[in-house]
């Protein structure tokens, strides 16, 4: 395609060059034919015959005058003729350019169509690959169950006593009733994945979103099912099928707004189930092929049709409802057509896959207070972000969970100053301050600290001629606003860093390495562990106003270890 464009460009340039060269040559020749040579009387010139007139001069009779008039007229006619030829050639060039532009547009359309086909095939391949993975996982799961049954194993073993989060129902049973994103694992043979949980009283809705939830216009399209929309979900097909098989109470909302565009009358529309089977029933039809909800209820706009849209007139109509046939969900691909005329239009809408469950006795459920409960209640020991609720009087919040071995769980809360940060030029004491913005509120963090009582926070100061507590240049503010002048590893001893407590500072007469205040890069670091002071709310530094005075601070996450 690029070769054809290059050839076309060279042809156009060559035609332009030849046309311009020919035009200039012909104009020059025309100018020479009409030119008249004048002879002036002088020393070496022959005398002029007054009776015969000047050569080419109009109004004076003579043979040469008449001949000059004729030559002038012939020159003008030749020049006009050449101008007409030049304009004709310019018109030819314009037509060639227009033809080239049309060919470029045609080639671009072909390229776009090819790209669309490639993308469609790629999505279809990914969809079928996911289905194959699901079937493989199902076979593996069933094989494991058969092996367990044959060896006399049952669900009462040490791992079976741990209740895992299979759906949002388990989230609600554990005491979390706040809408949000949670991680579930419906099948042990598949990895956990994120879902949207919505709660209303004792009702829990587990929902999985996709990329086609908003109202989408069907483009111009003629024959049946000429338009297709492959749905990309936020979970794999095997994961969604595992959820549906576990719960058996799932559904998906569909809607088609039509204006002269039919549904199933001529099989213009349809949709593909998760396993690739083509379906021709719509939401609310209870799986009845060729029907929409109005056809089942007997109240379609045209009583002889099974869908409102099949009336096929120039009025905006609608067919909508929930698909609830568990064996077909979720919708993999939507198909529509009959929008190729000026008075034919359509818009489709597809809701999230959602599974609804009822929960009893939510008040007796155990809440997730920390990452240790994530392991014990959920049976999940995968590092990641989880929701905890240390206090019933405060809403749940996100924390980072890290697990080590079979018993250690670290609950941590991040902030915006975890990276090493340079202290700008500053004097006098505490002239620089850095307020810390955490990923949880101060009451939520204090509730976690009060609940666990085993929290800490790493601090570090790299200094070059910049002092710490010698002149009280540095300090930090506790959660409650109290100013502190001890550093990590000092066990809360005011005016000390770790080296001062251990008596191994660079200057034995000082309590911090940085208080030696010399032109050498030094460091004071360690963990703050005083539970009544955590977390750090503000850092203060100073003594960096000279060319040979510098400092960089680092503050770790608040972390609680169990």
N, C-alpha and C positions, 0 to 999 in steps of 0.2 A: 504493500500500500504506500509506504514511504517512497519506494522507487518510482511508482507512477506519478506521484506528486513532484518529485525532482525532475523527471522527464518533462512534465507539463510546464514547469517553471522555466526550464532551458529553452523550450520551444517558444514561449511567450517573449523571453528576452531577445532571442534571435530575430523574431518577427519585428519587434520594436526597433532593433538596431538597423535592420535592412530598410525599414520604412523611413526612418529618420534620415539615413544616408542618401536614399533615393530622392527624398524630397529636397534636401539641400543641393544635390547635384543638378536636379532639374530646374530649380530656381536660379542657380548660377547660369546654366545654359540659356534659360529664358532671358535673363538680364543681358547676356552677351548678344543675343540676336536682335534685341531692341536698341542696342547702344548705337549712337551716331558720332562719328569722328568729325570735329570742327577744325577748319583750317583758318588761321588768322593771317592777315596781311602783315608782311614784315620785310625784312631785308632779303630773305631768301624765298619768300612766298610769291606765287604767281598772282597777277592782278585779278581782282574780283569783277566779274561781269555784272553790272548793276541791273541789266535788263533781265537776266536769267534768275536773279534772286539768290539768297543764301541757301546752302544745302539743308533740307529738312525744316526750314522755317515756314510756318503756316502764314497765309495771307499775302505772300509774295509769289507771283507767278513765275514759273520756270520749270524746266524739266527736272532739275535736281530737287527743287522744292516739292513737286508732286511725288517724286520718288521717296523723299524723306517722310512725307505724310503716310505713305503706304507702309513703309518699314515700321513706323511707330505703331500704327494700328495692328499690324501683324504681331509685334512684340507684346502688346497688351493682351491680345486674344490668346497667345501661347501661355502667358503668365496666368491668366484666368483658368485656362484648361488644366495647367499643372496644379493650381490650387484645388480645383475640383477633384483631381486624382488624389491629392494629398488628404483631403477630407474623407474620400472614399476609403483610403487605406486606414485612416484613423478609426472609421466606423468598423472596419473589419477587425482591427485590434481590440476594440471595445467588445465586440461580439465574442472574440476568442477568450477575453478575460472573463466575461460573464459565464461562458461555457465552462471555463476552468473552475470558477467559484461554485457552480452547480455540481460539478463532479466532486469537488472537495466536500461539499455538504453531504452528498450521497455516500462518499466513502466514510465520513464521520458517523453517519447513521448506521452503516454496516458494522463499524467498529463498536459502537455502543451496543448494538444487538448481540454481537459476539461476546462482549464482556458480560452482558446480562445472562447469556446462556451459560458461560463458564461459572459465574457466581451461583446460578441456580443448581448446576450440577454439583458444585462443591458443597452447597448446603444439603442437597439430597444425600450425598455421600456421607457427610457427617451424621445426618439423621439415621441412616441405615447402620452406620458404624455403632452409634449409641444403642440401637435396638439389638445389635449382635452382642454388645457387651452385656446388656441386660439379660439376654437369654443365657449367656455364659455364667453370669453371676447367679442366676436362678438355679441352673444345673448344679453349680458348686454348692449352693446353700442346701438344696435338696439332698445332695450326696452326703453332706455333713450331717444332716438330720438322720439319714438312714444309718450312717456309721455310728452315730451316737445311740440310736435305738438298738442297734445290733449288739453294742458293747454294754448295754444296761445303763447308759448315762441318762440324766434327766436335768430338768431346769433347777434342781435344788442344790447344785454344786456351789462352790465358793464364788464363782463369777456370776452365777444366775441370780444370786440374792441382791445384786446391785441393780437398781432400777435406772434404766437409760432413758434419755429424752427421745421418744419416738415421734412425738408431734407436739403441737402447742397445748394440747390437753395436759401433757406431763409438765410443761412449763407452769401452767395454772395450778396444778396439783402441788407444785413445789413452792407456791406462795407468790409467784410473780404474776401480776394482773395488769401490767403496764404494756400497752401496745408498742410493738417494736420488732426489730430483727433478732431472731434467736437461731441457735444452731441445733439441729436435730439429726438423728440417725435411725431411720425406720428399719434398716436392714444391717445386720452385723457384717454382711459380705460386701457392703458398699460404704464409702467414706461419708462422714457427716457433711451437711450442707446447710446454708442459711435459708430461712423462710421468714415470711412476714406473719407475725402473730397478732390477731385482733381478739379482744375479750369483751364480753358483755354479760355481766352477771356470772352465771355458771357455764356460759357458752364460750368455747374456744374455737377460733377459725384459723386453720393453717393454710396460708396462701403462698403461691409461687408466681412471680411476675414474669413478664416477657417484653419484647420490643415492639409490640403492636397493640398496646392497650388503648391508645388514643384513636379517635374517629379518623378513618383513612379513606380517601377518595379512590375509586376504581378508575384507572385511566381509560382512554378510548380503546375499545376492544370489541371484536365482532363475534367469532364463532364460540360455541360453548366451552367454558372453562379456559378461555384464552388468557385470562389473568390469573396468576397464582401468587400467593403470599405465604412464604415459609416462615414459621414462627420460631424465634430463638428465645428459649426460656432461660431462667436464672439457675436452673438445675438440669442435670442430664436426664435423658429419657428413662434410664434404669432407676435413678433415684426417685423420680416422680411416680413411676409404676409401683415401686416398693411402698411408697406412701399410700397410694390408692388401694393396693392389695391389703395393706394393714388395716385401713380405716373403713373402706367400703362406703363412704358417705361423701363423695366428692362431686363437684359440679363445675360448669364453666358457662358463663353468660355469653351469648352471641346476639348480634343485632345487624340487620341490613336495612338501610334507608334507600328507597328506590324511587326513581322517576322514569317510568317507561322501561324499566329494566327487570327482567323476569328472574325467578328463582328456579323452581323445579319443573315448570310447565314444559320446557324444552330441554331440561337438564342443563340449563346454562350455568347454574351454580352447584356447589358441593363442597365437601371438606374431607380431608384425609385424617383418619384416626392415627393413633400413635404407632400402630403396626403396619401402616401403609394401605389399609383397606379404605376404598372410596365410599363415603356416606352421602346420602341425599335426603336426610331429614334435618330439621332445624330445632332450635331451642323451644322446649315446651311440647314437642311432638312425641315424647316417650319412646323415641327410637323407631317410629313408624316411617318407613321409607316413602319419600315423595311428599311428606307433610311438614307444615309449620304448625305452630300452636293453634292458630285460628281454624285450621283444617280439622284438627282433633276436636276442638270445641264447637265446630259448626257455625262460626260467625265471621268467616272471611268476607272481605268487601265484595268479592264475586263468589256467590254461593256455589258456582260450578267449578271453582278452583280450590286448591288446598293451601294456598298462601296468598296473603294480601298483594304481594308484589306481582303475582301471576295475573293480576287484572291487566297489567301492562298498559296503563294509560298515562296521560300527562298530568299526573297528580302525585305529590310526594306521599308515599305510603311506607309502612314499616312492618317487618316481621322480626320478632325477638323472643327471648326466653332462655332458660337454662338447659344445657345438655347435661344429662345425669346418668347416661349409660356407662357404667364403670368400666366395661370391657373396651370402650372406644376412647376414653379420655387418656391424655389430653389431646386437643386439636393440634395436629402437626402442620397442616397446610390448608389455607382457604382458597377457594376457586370462585371466580365470578366472570360474567360476560354481558353481552347485549347492551353495550354502552357506546356503539360506533356511530349513532346518529345524533344530530344536534339536540334532539329532545329525549335523550336517554342518558341517565346518570345514576350513580350508586355510591354509597358510603358504607363501609363495614366497621364494626366494633367487636373486639374480642376481649373478654374480661380475664382476670387471673384464674388459674386453677386454684380452687379453694375447697377445703375439706372441713366439715362442721362436726363438732363433738360436744356432748354435754358432760359436765364434771360435777360430781357430788362431793359434799363435805370438804370444800376448799379450805375452810378455816382450820382444819386439822393438819394441813400440809406443812412440810418442813421447808423453811426459807433457805435460800442460798446466801449465807453470810459472808463467805470468803472463798478463795480458790480451793481451800481444803474441802469445802462442801461440794464444789463442782465435781471433785473426784469421787467423793463418797456417795452423793445422791445421784449424779448422772452417770457414774462409772466412766467418766471421760478424763483421760490424762494427756490430752493433746494441747500443747502450748497454743495460746491464742487469746482473743478478747471475749470476755464473758460478763454477764450482768450479775452484780451482787447487791445485797440489801442488808447491811450490818444492823440497821435500826428500822423497826416497823414504822417509826414516825417520819422517816425520810424516804423519798422515792429511790428505786434501784438506780444504779449507775454502772458504767463500763469500767472494767479494770483489765490489766494484762496479767494472765496466769502463766506461770512457768512451773513445770513439774520436774522433779529429780528423784529417780529411784522409785520406790514403792510408797514412800511416806512424806517426802518434803514437797510442800506447795508454797510458792511465792506469789503473793498478791501485790501488784505494783500499780502506781498511778503516775502517769507521765506529765510533763509540762513543756513550756516553750523555751527553756534555757538549758537543755541537756547538753548541747554542744559547747566545746571550749570557746569562751568569749573574752575578747581583749578589753581591758580597762582603758578608756580614753585618757588623754592628758587631763590631769585633775589635781587640785590642791585646794584647801587643806584636808583635815581628817574627814572621812566619810562623805567626801564631796560627790562621789559617784555612787548611785544606787540602782539596783536592778530588781524590780517587782516581778515576782514569779506568778505566772498564770497556769494553773493546773487544769487537768482534764476532769476534775470533780470539784464540787464546792467544798469550802472549808468545813462546814458541819458534817458533810458526808465523810471526809477524810478523818475528822476527829472521831466520828462514830466507829470507823474501822479500827483506828488506833486504840480506842477505849475497849473495843470488843476483843481484840487480839493481844495487845500489850507487848508485842514483839516486833516493833517496827524500827526502821533506821533510814538514814539518808546520807549518801556519800558526798563529801565536799573536798575540793582541791584548789590550791592557789599556787600558780607558777609565778615566781617573782624575780626581778632583776633590779636590785637597788630600791625595791618597794617594800615597806614594812607592813607587819600585821598588827600586833597588839602592843608593840613597844611604846608607841605614842598614841595608841588607840586609833590608828589610821583605818583599820578594818573592823567589821562586826557584821552581825546579821540579826534579823528580827524574827522572833518566834511567831507562831500562828496567832497568838493573842496580842501581838504588838510590843512585847517586852524585848528590849535590846540585849543581845548576848555577845560576849567577847571571849568565847572559847571555840575551839575548832574540832574537826573530826578526830576521834581517837583520844580526846582529852577527858572523857568521862564527865563532862559538865564543869570542869575546873576553870573558873574565870581567868582570862589572861593567858591561857595555855593552849599549845598545840600538842599533838601526839608526842613529838620528840622531847617536849618539856616534861611530860609525865614520865617518859622512859629515860630521861636524862641523857640524851644522845644528840642534842641539837648541834648545828654547825658552829655556833658560838655558845659554849657551856654557860655563859653568864646570861643568856637569853632563854626564853621559853618557846620560841618558834624559829625555825630555820631562816625564814624570811626576815626576821628581826636582826640578822647579822648586817643587813643593809649594804651589801657590797656588789660589785659589778660581776657577779656570777649568777647564772640561772640556778635557782633553788626551788624547793617545793615543800609545802605543808599539805598533808592530806589525811583522810580517814573517814570513819563513819560517825555521824551524830546519832546517839542512841537514847537521849533523854526523852522519854515518852511525853512528858508534860510540855515540851517545847516544840515538838514536831507538828506539822512540817515547817520548813523554812519559808517565810513569806517574802522576805526582802534581803538582798545582799548589799553590803556597803564596802567600798574600798577608797583609797586615796594614795598620796605620795607617788604620783606618776607625772609630775609637772616638768621634770628635767629630761634632757636628751638621753641620759643614762639611767632612767627609771621607767620600768615597764612591768606589767602584770596581766595575767590571764586567769579567769576563774572557771570552774566546772562544778555543776551541781547535778547529782544523779536523781533518779526517780525516788519517790517515797515507796519503800517496799517493806512488806510484812511477811515474816517467815514462820511457817508452821511445820 
